[in-house]
Amino acid sequence: MSKAVRSWLSVLVLALPLVLFGAPARAAAVGYVRLAHLSPDTPAVDVYLSSVAGGAPRKFPAVGYGTVSTYLPLDTGTYSVAMRNVGAAESSQPVLSTSVTVTAGGAYTVAGVGRFADLGLRVITDDLALPSAGKAKVRVVNASVRAPQLDVSVATTGATIATGAAFATTTDYREVEPGKWPLKLQPSGSTTATEVAANCAAGGVYSVLVLDGKNGGLTVEVRVDARAGAQVPLGGVDTGAGGTAPFPWAATTAIVLVSVLVAGGALMAMRRRSSVRIGGRQDL
């Protein structure tokens, strides 16, 4: 075997680990689920989240009205959500239960909604795509029995966010001008309105949660569902590719292999050229 061939093989052997092991492993596909108690006259409950594939359930004790959890990253698959009376045994019959199928990159809110007499669990698919440049995206979650139908707008501009949002329903997201402005909440057909401060930054996705106030009237919580460049912690999911983005392993491997072959070929050509020049006494 010639020195040129041996040199080319050495390059190939040294490069193989980069080809085979240099690409990072693809992160497991995940989706996101958060849990909410939005029934005004329903007492606190213990909430259980478990995968139908098996494993120990997660327990969230004494979840009360108005509570909305952060998003929980979950492997793709189907999960059971069950509500039980506070302190009831895990083996006891749940007050309510439902299932949610988690897809890669999907986000869902599983909420107990309605009055206690007709309480139900609803799975809401959250659209966390970022708004247009320079805009914010807002929706309304009406969890107040004091406003069976609710109109929501920006008080300073009159921009409409929701019209006739019914109790125990969630509106579609709507793009608005970002900023700090007062939200105007008015039960449909009523002359009485409530104004609350809101701060919606450009590039953010928000849920306006409307609740019964403890001392009468309405109260509002503005939840961050997603924010450009943010990580998963508070109320939203990561809107960047992050570790869950598929790594282009095949393309990277092909590039590395081609580079190795080109380098090896060039090395062999240089060896041959050097041999010819030395044998023929040529100077550079």
Phi and psi in degrees as GROMACS dihedral restraints (atoms count N, CA, C in turn):
[ dihedral_restraints ]
;  ai    aj    ak    al  type     phi  dphi    fc
    3     4     5     6     1   -69.2    20    10
    4     5     6     7     1   161.5    20    10
    6     7     8     9     1   -63.5    20    10
    7     8     9    10     1   -35.1    20    10
    9    10    11    12     1   -63.1    20    10
   10    11    12    13     1   -44.6    20    10
   12    13    14    15     1   -65.0    20    10
   13    14    15    16     1   -42.2    20    10
   15    16    17    18     1   -62.1    20    10
   16    17    18    19     1   -39.5    20    10
   18    19    20    21     1   -64.8    20    10
   19    20    21    22     1   -42.7    20    10
   21    22    23    24     1   -62.9    20    10
   22    23    24    25     1   -41.5    20    10
   24    25    26    27     1   -65.0    20    10
   25    26    27    28     1   -35.3    20    10
   27    28    29    30     1   -62.9    20    10
   28    29    30    31     1   -42.5    20    10
   30    31    32    33     1   -60.8    20    10
   31    32    33    34     1   -43.9    20    10
   33    34    35    36     1   -63.6    20    10
   34    35    36    37     1   -43.7    20    10
   36    37    38    39     1   -63.3    20    10
   37    38    39    40     1   -41.7    20    10
   39    40    41    42     1   -66.3    20    10
   40    41    42    43     1   -30.2    20    10
   42    43    44    45     1   -83.9    20    10
   43    44    45    46     1   -23.4    20    10
   45    46    47    48     1   -56.3    20    10
   46    47    48    49     1   -42.8    20    10
   48    49    50    51     1   -59.0    20    10
   49    50    51    52     1   -34.6    20    10
   51    52    53    54     1   -65.7    20    10
   52    53    54    55     1   -39.0    20    10
   54    55    56    57     1   -68.6    20    10
   55    56    57    58     1   -44.5    20    10
   57    58    59    60     1   -81.7    20    10
   58    59    60    61     1   -33.8    20    10
   60    61    62    63     1  -122.7    20    10
   61    62    63    64     1    -5.7    20    10
   63    64    65    66     1   -71.1    20    10
   64    65    66    67     1   -30.4    20    10
   66    67    68    69     1   -75.7    20    10
   67    68    69    70     1   132.7    20    10
   69    70    71    72     1   -65.8    20    10
   70    71    72    73     1   148.7    20    10
   72    73    74    75     1   -65.7    20    10
   73    74    75    76     1   142.8    20    10
   75    76    77    78     1   -69.8    20    10
   76    77    78    79     1   131.2    20    10
   78    79    80    81     1   -68.0    20    10
   79    80    81    82     1   151.4    20    10
   81    82    83    84     1   -62.2    20    10
   82    83    84    85     1   141.0    20    10
   84    85    86    87     1   -69.7    20    10
   85    86    87    88     1   129.8    20    10
   87    88    89    90     1  -132.6    20    10
   88    89    90    91     1   158.5    20    10
   90    91    92    93     1  -127.2    20    10
   91    92    93    94     1  -173.8    20    10
   93    94    95    96     1  -135.3    20    10
   94    95    96    97     1   137.4    20    10
   96    97    98    99     1  -132.7    20    10
   97    98    99   100     1   137.6    20    10
   99   100   101   102     1  -128.1    20    10
  100   101   102   103     1   156.5    20    10
  102   103   104   105     1  -116.2    20    10
  103   104   105   106     1   143.8    20    10
  105   106   107   108     1  -143.3    20    10
  106   107   108   109     1   144.4    20    10
  108   109   110   111     1  -112.2    20    10
  109   110   111   112     1   107.4    20    10
  111   112   113   114     1  -124.1    20    10
  112   113   114   115     1    26.9    20    10
  114   115   116   117     1  -106.1    20    10
  115   116   117   118     1   111.2    20    10
  117   118   119   120     1   -60.9    20    10
  118   119   120   121     1   -37.4    20    10
  120   121   122   123     1  -104.0    20    10
  121   122   123   124     1    17.3    20    10
  123   124   125   126     1  -101.3    20    10
  124   125   126   127     1   129.0    20    10
  126   127   128   129     1   -66.4    20    10
  127   128   129   130     1   172.2    20    10
  129   130   131   132     1   -60.3    20    10
  130   131   132   133     1   151.0    20    10
  132   133   134   135     1  -136.3    20    10
  133   134   135   136     1   157.9    20    10
  135   136   137   138     1   -89.5    20    10
  136   137   138   139     1   130.2    20    10
  138   139   140   141     1  -111.5    20    10
  139   140   141   142     1   133.7    20    10
  141   142   143   144     1  -117.7    20    10
  142   143   144   145     1   134.3    20    10
  144   145   146   147     1  -122.5    20    10
  145   146   147   148     1   122.4    20    10
  147   148   149   150     1  -143.1    20    10
  148   149   150   151     1   147.7    20    10
  150   151   152   153     1   -82.5    20    10
  151   152   153   154     1   137.3    20    10
  153   154   155   156     1   -69.7    20    10
  154   155   156   157     1   -14.8    20    10
  156   157   158   159     1   -77.0    20    10
  157   158   159   160     1   -10.1    20    10
  159   160   161   162     1   116.4    20    10
  160   161   162   163     1   176.2    20    10
  162   163   164   165     1   103.0    20    10
  163   164   165   166     1   162.6    20    10
  165   166   167   168     1   -70.7    20    10
  166   167   168   169     1   138.7    20    10
  168   169   170   171     1   -74.3    20    10
  169   170   171   172     1   156.5    20    10
  171   172   173   174     1   -91.8    20    10
  172   173   174   175     1   136.8    20    10
  174   175   176   177     1  -113.4    20    10
  175   176   177   178     1   134.8    20    10
  177   178   179   180     1  -120.5    20    10
  178   179   180   181     1   100.5    20    10
  180   181   182   183     1   -79.5    20    10
  181   182   183   184     1   146.5    20    10
  183   184   185   186     1    50.0    20    10
  184   185   186   187     1    54.4    20    10
  186   187   188   189     1   -82.0    20    10
  187   188   189   190     1   119.6    20    10
  189   190   191   192     1  -103.3    20    10
  190   191   192   193     1   171.8    20    10
  192   193   194   195     1   -55.4    20    10
  193   194   195   196     1   134.0    20    10
  195   196   197   198     1    89.2    20    10
  196   197   198   199     1    -4.9    20    10
  198   199   200   201     1   -79.9    20    10
  199   200   201   202     1   130.1    20    10
  201   202   203   204     1  -130.1    20    10
  202   203   204   205     1   122.1    20    10
  204   205   206   207     1   -75.0    20    10
  205   206   207   208     1   168.7    20    10
  207   208   209   210     1   -72.6    20    10
  208   209   210   211     1   167.1    20    10
  210   211   212   213     1   -70.4    20    10
  211   212   213   214     1   135.9    20    10
  213   214   215   216     1  -103.8    20    10
  214   215   216   217     1   120.6    20    10
  216   217   218   219     1   -72.3    20    10
  217   218   219   220     1   127.0    20    10
  219   220   221   222     1  -131.2    20    10
  220   221   222   223     1   144.8    20    10
  222   223   224   225     1   -61.2    20    10
  223   224   225   226     1   150.8    20    10
  225   226   227   228     1   -61.8    20    10
  226   227   228   229     1   148.9    20    10
  228   229   230   231     1   143.9    20    10
  229   230   231   232     1  -172.7    20    10
  231   232   233   234     1  -104.7    20    10
  232   233   234   235     1   136.2    20    10
  234   235   236   237     1  -126.7    20    10
  235   236   237   238     1   149.5    20    10
  237   238   239   240     1  -102.6    20    10
  238   239   240   241     1   136.0    20    10
  240   241   242   243     1  -118.5    20    10
  241   242   243   244     1   124.5    20    10
  243   244   245   246     1  -130.0    20    10
  244   245   246   247     1   139.2    20    10
  246   247   248   249     1  -110.7    20    10
  247   248   249   250     1   130.9    20    10
  249   250   251   252     1  -128.0    20    10
  250   251   252   253     1   157.0    20    10
  252   253   254   255     1   -57.4    20    10
  253   254   255   256     1   145.5    20    10
  255   256   257   258     1   -57.2    20    10
  256   257   258   259     1   126.8    20    10
  258   259   260   261     1    87.5    20    10
  259   260   261   262     1    -7.1    20    10
  261   262   263   264     1   -68.4    20    10
  262   263   264   265     1   150.5    20    10
  264   265   266   267     1   -64.6    20    10
  265   266   267   268     1   147.4    20    10
  267   268   269   270     1   -59.9    20    10
  268   269   270   271     1   -28.1    20    10
  270   271   272   273     1   -82.2    20    10
  271   272   273   274     1    -6.5    20    10
  273   274   275   276     1   -75.5    20    10
  274   275   276   277     1   162.0    20    10
  276   277   278   279     1   -66.4    20    10
  277   278   279   280     1   127.0    20    10
  279   280   281   282     1   -71.0    20    10
  280   281   282   283     1   152.1    20    10
  282   283   284   285     1   -66.4    20    10
  283   284   285   286     1   -41.5    20    10
  285   286   287   288     1  -144.6    20    10
  286   287   288   289     1   151.8    20    10
  288   289   290   291     1  -152.8    20    10
  289   290   291   292     1   153.8    20    10
  291   292   293   294     1  -156.4    20    10
  292   293   294   295     1   176.9    20    10
  294   295   296   297     1  -127.2    20    10
  295   296   297   298     1   153.3    20    10
  297   298   299   300     1  -135.1    20    10
  298   299   300   301     1   131.2    20    10
  300   301   302   303     1   -98.2    20    10
  301   302   303   304     1   118.7    20    10
  303   304   305   306     1   -95.4    20    10
  304   305   306   307     1   123.7    20    10
  306   307   308   309     1  -107.1    20    10
  307   308   309   310     1   162.3    20    10
  309   310   311   312     1   -60.3    20    10
  310   311   312   313     1   122.9    20    10
  312   313   314   315     1    80.3    20    10
  313   314   315   316     1    -4.8    20    10
  315   316   317   318     1   -77.0    20    10
  316   317   318   319     1   154.8    20    10
  318   319   320   321     1  -133.5    20    10
  319   320   321   322     1   137.3    20    10
  321   322   323   324     1  -141.0    20    10
  322   323   324   325     1   144.7    20    10
  324   325   326   327     1  -114.5    20    10
  325   326   327   328     1   123.2    20    10
  327   328   329   330     1  -104.7    20    10
  328   329   330   331     1   115.1    20    10
  330   331   332   333     1  -126.9    20    10
  331   332   333   334     1   139.5    20    10
  333   334   335   336     1   -82.8    20    10
  334   335   336   337     1   119.7    20    10
  336   337   338   339     1  -130.2    20    10
  337   338   339   340     1   162.7    20    10
  339   340   341   342     1    91.3    20    10
  340   341   342   343     1   178.8    20    10
  342   343   344   345     1   -77.2    20    10
  343   344   345   346     1   162.3    20    10
  345   346   347   348     1   -57.7    20    10
  346   347   348   349     1   -37.0    20    10
  348   349   350   351     1   -63.3    20    10
  349   350   351   352     1   -30.4    20    10
  351   352   353   354     1  -130.3    20    10
  352   353   354   355     1    40.1    20    10
  354   355   356   357     1   -59.3    20    10
  355   356   357   358     1   140.7    20    10
  357   358   359   360     1  -145.9    20    10
  358   359   360   361     1   160.3    20    10
  360   361   362   363     1  -102.6    20    10
  361   362   363   364     1   128.0    20    10
  363   364   365   366     1  -120.7    20    10
  364   365   366   367     1   135.5    20    10
  366   367   368   369     1   -98.8    20    10
  367   368   369   370     1   116.9    20    10
  369   370   371   372     1  -108.1    20    10
  370   371   372   373     1   125.5    20    10
  372   373   374   375     1   -83.5    20    10
  373   374   375   376     1   123.3    20    10
  375   376   377   378     1   -93.9    20    10
  376   377   378   379     1   124.6    20    10
  378   379   380   381     1   -91.3    20    10
  379   380   381   382     1    99.6    20    10
  381   382   383   384     1  -102.0    20    10
  382   383   384   385     1    17.6    20    10
  384   385   386   387     1   -62.1    20    10
  385   386   387   388     1   138.5    20    10
  387   388   389   390     1   -66.7    20    10
  388   389   390   391     1   151.3    20    10
  390   391   392   393     1   -73.2    20    10
  391   392   393   394     1   175.5    20    10
  393   394   395   396     1   -61.3    20    10
  394   395   396   397     1   158.9    20    10
  396   397   398   399     1   -55.7    20    10
  397   398   399   400     1   132.6    20    10
  399   400   401   402     1    78.7    20    10
  400   401   402   403     1    11.1    20    10
  402   403   404   405     1  -121.4    20    10
  403   404   405   406     1   163.8    20    10
  405   406   407   408     1  -117.6    20    10
  406   407   408   409     1   161.3    20    10
  408   409   410   411     1  -126.1    20    10
  409   410   411   412     1   129.4    20    10
  411   412   413   414     1  -135.1    20    10
  412   413   414   415     1   144.2    20    10
  414   415   416   417     1  -134.3    20    10
  415   416   417   418     1   167.4    20    10
  417   418   419   420     1  -117.8    20    10
  418   419   420   421     1   132.3    20    10
  420   421   422   423     1  -111.8    20    10
  421   422   423   424     1   108.2    20    10
  423   424   425   426     1   -90.7    20    10
  424   425   426   427     1   105.6    20    10
  426   427   428   429     1  -118.4    20    10
  427   428   429   430     1    30.0    20    10
  429   430   431   432     1  -115.5    20    10
  430   431   432   433     1   123.5    20    10
  432   433   434   435     1   -74.7    20    10
  433   434   435   436     1   -13.1    20    10
  435   436   437   438     1   -78.7    20    10
  436   437   438   439     1    -9.2    20    10
  438   439   440   441     1  -132.8    20    10
  439   440   441   442     1    77.8    20    10
  441   442   443   444     1   -56.7    20    10
  442   443   444   445     1   -32.8    20    10
  444   445   446   447     1  -132.6    20    10
  445   446   447   448     1   134.8    20    10
  447   448   449   450     1  -134.4    20    10
  448   449   450   451     1   133.1    20    10
  450   451   452   453     1  -105.3    20    10
  451   452   453   454     1   134.6    20    10
  453   454   455   456     1  -129.7    20    10
  454   455   456   457     1   132.4    20    10
  456   457   458   459     1  -148.2    20    10
  457   458   459   460     1   169.5    20    10
  459   460   461   462     1   -85.7    20    10
  460   461   462   463     1   118.6    20    10
  462   463   464   465     1   -61.8    20    10
  463   464   465   466     1   -36.7    20    10
  465   466   467   468     1   -77.6    20    10
  466   467   468   469     1   -28.4    20    10
  468   469   470   471     1  -114.4    20    10
  469   470   471   472     1   -18.0    20    10
  471   472   473   474     1    81.1    20    10
  472   473   474   475     1     2.4    20    10
  474   475   476   477     1   -60.8    20    10
  475   476   477   478     1   129.3    20    10
  477   478   479   480     1   -82.5    20    10
  478   479   480   481     1   132.6    20    10
  480   481   482   483     1  -105.9    20    10
  481   482   483   484     1   -38.5    20    10
  483   484   485   486     1  -152.9    20    10
  484   485   486   487     1   144.8    20    10
  486   487   488   489     1  -128.1    20    10
  487   488   489   490     1   123.9    20    10
  489   490   491   492     1    63.3    20    10
  490   491   492   493     1    36.2    20    10
  492   493   494   495     1   -68.7    20    10
  493   494   495   496     1   115.1    20    10
  495   496   497   498     1   -77.4    20    10
  496   497   498   499     1   152.0    20    10
  498   499   500   501     1   -55.0    20    10
  499   500   501   502     1   139.8    20    10
  501   502   503   504     1    67.9    20    10
  502   503   504   505     1    26.3    20    10
  504   505   506   507     1  -128.4    20    10
  505   506   507   508     1   164.9    20    10
  507   508   509   510     1  -125.6    20    10
  508   509   510   511     1   131.0    20    10
  510   511   512   513     1   -82.6    20    10
  511   512   513   514     1   168.9    20    10
  513   514   515   516     1   -72.0    20    10
  514   515   516   517     1   159.2    20    10
  516   517   518   519     1   -71.6    20    10
  517   518   519   520     1   148.0    20    10
  519   520   521   522     1  -136.2    20    10
  520   521   522   523     1   136.2    20    10
  522   523   524   525     1   -77.4    20    10
  523   524   525   526     1   139.0    20    10
  525   526   527   528     1  -138.0    20    10
  526   527   528   529     1   166.2    20    10
  528   529   530   531     1   -70.5    20    10
  529   530   531   532     1   133.0    20    10
  531   532   533   534     1   -72.3    20    10
  532   533   534   535     1   164.9    20    10
  534   535   536   537     1   140.2    20    10
  535   536   537   538     1  -176.9    20    10
  537   538   539   540     1   -99.4    20    10
  538   539   540   541     1   116.2    20    10
  540   541   542   543     1  -149.8    20    10
  541   542   543   544     1   159.5    20    10
  543   544   545   546     1   -81.2    20    10
  544   545   546   547     1   133.2    20    10
  546   547   548   549     1   -88.7    20    10
  547   548   549   550     1   135.5    20    10
  549   550   551   552     1  -106.3    20    10
  550   551   552   553     1   119.5    20    10
  552   553   554   555     1  -113.3    20    10
  553   554   555   556     1   124.2    20    10
  555   556   557   558     1  -139.5    20    10
  556   557   558   559     1   118.7    20    10
  558   559   560   561     1   -56.6    20    10
  559   560   561   562     1   134.4    20    10
  561   562   563   564     1   -55.9    20    10
  562   563   564   565     1   130.9    20    10
  564   565   566   567     1    84.9    20    10
  565   566   567   568     1    -3.7    20    10
  567   568   569   570     1  -100.0    20    10
  568   569   570   571     1   153.6    20    10
  570   571   572   573     1   -95.6    20    10
  571   572   573   574     1    -4.7    20    10
  573   574   575   576     1   -92.8    20    10
  574   575   576   577     1   129.2    20    10
  576   577   578   579     1  -128.5    20    10
  577   578   579   580     1   153.6    20    10
  579   580   581   582     1  -118.2    20    10
  580   581   582   583     1   135.0    20    10
  582   583   584   585     1  -115.7    20    10
  583   584   585   586     1   133.2    20    10
  585   586   587   588     1  -134.4    20    10
  586   587   588   589     1   150.2    20    10
  588   589   590   591     1   -77.4    20    10
  589   590   591   592     1   142.2    20    10
  591   592   593   594     1  -137.9    20    10
  592   593   594   595     1   148.8    20    10
  594   595   596   597     1  -132.5    20    10
  595   596   597   598     1   104.5    20    10
  597   598   599   600     1  -118.8    20    10
  598   599   600   601     1   111.7    20    10
  600   601   602   603     1   -82.5    20    10
  601   602   603   604     1   154.6    20    10
  603   604   605   606     1   -60.1    20    10
  604   605   606   607     1   138.1    20    10
  606   607   608   609     1    85.4    20    10
  607   608   609   610     1    -0.3    20    10
  609   610   611   612     1   -98.4    20    10
  610   611   612   613     1   155.4    20    10
  612   613   614   615     1  -121.0    20    10
  613   614   615   616     1   127.4    20    10
  615   616   617   618     1  -133.0    20    10
  616   617   618   619     1   149.3    20    10
  618   619   620   621     1  -114.3    20    10
  619   620   621   622     1   125.6    20    10
  621   622   623   624     1   -93.9    20    10
  622   623   624   625     1   108.4    20    10
  624   625   626   627     1   -93.9    20    10
  625   626   627   628     1   114.9    20    10
  627   628   629   630     1  -101.3    20    10
  628   629   630   631     1   122.0    20    10
  630   631   632   633     1  -125.5    20    10
  631   632   633   634     1   161.9    20    10
  633   634   635   636     1   -71.1    20    10
  634   635   636   637     1   130.2    20    10
  636   637   638   639     1   -72.8    20    10
  637   638   639   640     1   149.0    20    10
  639   640   641   642     1   -63.8    20    10
  640   641   642   643     1   -30.0    20    10
  642   643   644   645     1  -111.7    20    10
  643   644   645   646     1    29.5    20    10
  645   646   647   648     1    96.0    20    10
  646   647   648   649     1   166.2    20    10
  648   649   650   651     1    72.1    20    10
  649   650   651   652     1  -162.0    20    10
  651   652   653   654     1  -115.3    20    10
  652   653   654   655     1   151.8    20    10
  654   655   656   657     1  -132.1    20    10
  655   656   657   658     1   154.4    20    10
  657   658   659   660     1  -131.9    20    10
  658   659   660   661     1   139.4    20    10
  660   661   662   663     1  -123.9    20    10
  661   662   663   664     1   131.1    20    10
  663   664   665   666     1  -101.4    20    10
  664   665   666   667     1   115.7    20    10
  666   667   668   669     1  -102.6    20    10
  667   668   669   670     1   135.5    20    10
  669   670   671   672     1   -81.8    20    10
  670   671   672   673     1   115.8    20    10
  672   673   674   675     1   -86.5    20    10
  673   674   675   676     1   -42.1    20    10
  675   676   677   678     1  -156.2    20    10
  676   677   678   679     1   155.7    20    10
  678   679   680   681     1  -148.9    20    10
  679   680   681   682     1   137.3    20    10
  681   682   683   684     1   -56.0    20    10
  682   683   684   685     1   127.1    20    10
  684   685   686   687     1    77.8    20    10
  685   686   687   688     1    -1.6    20    10
  687   688   689   690     1   -82.2    20    10
  688   689   690   691     1   157.9    20    10
  690   691   692   693     1   -88.8    20    10
  691   692   693   694     1  -172.3    20    10
  693   694   695   696     1   -81.7    20    10
  694   695   696   697     1    -4.9    20    10
  696   697   698   699     1   -62.2    20    10
  697   698   699   700     1   -54.3    20    10
  699   700   701   702     1   -84.6    20    10
  700   701   702   703     1   -73.4    20    10
  702   703   704   705     1  -132.1    20    10
  703   704   705   706     1     0.7    20    10
  705   706   707   708     1  -129.7    20    10
  706   707   708   709     1   175.9    20    10
  708   709   710   711     1  -106.2    20    10
  709   710   711   712     1   158.7    20    10
  711   712   713   714     1   -64.9    20    10
  712   713   714   715     1   124.4    20    10
  714   715   716   717     1   -93.1    20    10
  715   716   717   718     1    -4.9    20    10
  717   718   719   720     1   -89.1    20    10
  718   719   720   721     1   174.8    20    10
  720   721   722   723     1   -67.6    20    10
  721   722   723   724     1   -45.7    20    10
  723   724   725   726     1    57.6    20    10
  724   725   726   727     1  -157.7    20    10
  726   727   728   729     1   -76.2    20    10
  727   728   729   730     1   -11.1    20    10
  729   730   731   732     1   -91.1    20    10
  730   731   732   733     1    -5.9    20    10
  732   733   734   735     1   -70.2    20    10
  733   734   735   736     1   136.7    20    10
  735   736   737   738     1   -61.5    20    10
  736   737   738   739     1   131.8    20    10
  738   739   740   741     1   -86.7    20    10
  739   740   741   742     1   130.8    20    10
  741   742   743   744     1   -74.8    20    10
  742   743   744   745     1    67.3    20    10
  744   745   746   747     1   -62.3    20    10
  745   746   747   748     1   -44.8    20    10
  747   748   749   750     1   -62.5    20    10
  748   749   750   751     1   -44.8    20    10
  750   751   752   753     1   -64.9    20    10
  751   752   753   754     1   -42.1    20    10
  753   754   755   756     1   -63.7    20    10
  754   755   756   757     1   -42.8    20    10
  756   757   758   759     1   -60.4    20    10
  757   758   759   760     1   -44.2    20    10
  759   760   761   762     1   -61.8    20    10
  760   761   762   763     1   -42.5    20    10
  762   763   764   765     1   -61.9    20    10
  763   764   765   766     1   -45.0    20    10
  765   766   767   768     1   -64.0    20    10
  766   767   768   769     1   -43.5    20    10
  768   769   770   771     1   -61.8    20    10
  769   770   771   772     1   -44.8    20    10
  771   772   773   774     1   -61.9    20    10
  772   773   774   775     1   -42.3    20    10
  774   775   776   777     1   -60.1    20    10
  775   776   777   778     1   -42.6    20    10
  777   778   779   780     1   -62.8    20    10
  778   779   780   781     1   -44.9    20    10
  780   781   782   783     1   -64.3    20    10
  781   782   783   784     1   -42.8    20    10
  783   784   785   786     1   -63.2    20    10
  784   785   786   787     1   -44.6    20    10
  786   787   788   789     1   -62.4    20    10
  787   788   789   790     1   -42.3    20    10
  789   790   791   792     1   -64.3    20    10
  790   791   792   793     1   -43.0    20    10
  792   793   794   795     1   -62.7    20    10
  793   794   795   796     1   -42.0    20    10
  795   796   797   798     1   -63.2    20    10
  796   797   798   799     1   -39.6    20    10
  798   799   800   801     1   -63.7    20    10
  799   800   801   802     1   -43.2    20    10
  801   802   803   804     1   -63.6    20    10
  802   803   804   805     1   -40.8    20    10
  804   805   806   807     1   -63.4    20    10
  805   806   807   808     1   -41.1    20    10
  807   808   809   810     1   -63.4    20    10
  808   809   810   811     1   -38.9    20    10
  810   811   812   813     1   -62.9    20    10
  811   812   813   814     1   -46.0    20    10
  813   814   815   816     1   -62.4    20    10
  814   815   816   817     1   -45.0    20    10
  816   817   818   819     1   -61.6    20    10
  817   818   819   820     1   -40.4    20    10
  819   820   821   822     1   -63.6    20    10
  820   821   822   823     1   -41.2    20    10
  822   823   824   825     1   -64.2    20    10
  823   824   825   826     1   -42.7    20    10
  825   826   827   828     1   -63.6    20    10
  826   827   828   829     1   -44.8    20    10
  828   829   830   831     1   -66.3    20    10
  829   830   831   832     1   -38.8    20    10
  831   832   833   834     1   -66.8    20    10
  832   833   834   835     1   -43.3    20    10
  834   835   836   837     1   -65.4    20    10
  835   836   837   838     1   -34.1    20    10
  837   838   839   840     1   -95.4    20    10
  838   839   840   841     1     8.7    20    10
  840   841   842   843     1    55.1    20    10
  841   842   843   844     1    43.8    20    10
  843   844   845   846     1   -91.3    20    10
  844   845   846   847     1   143.8    20    10
  846   847   848   849     1  -101.3    20    10
  847   848   849   850     1   151.6    20    10
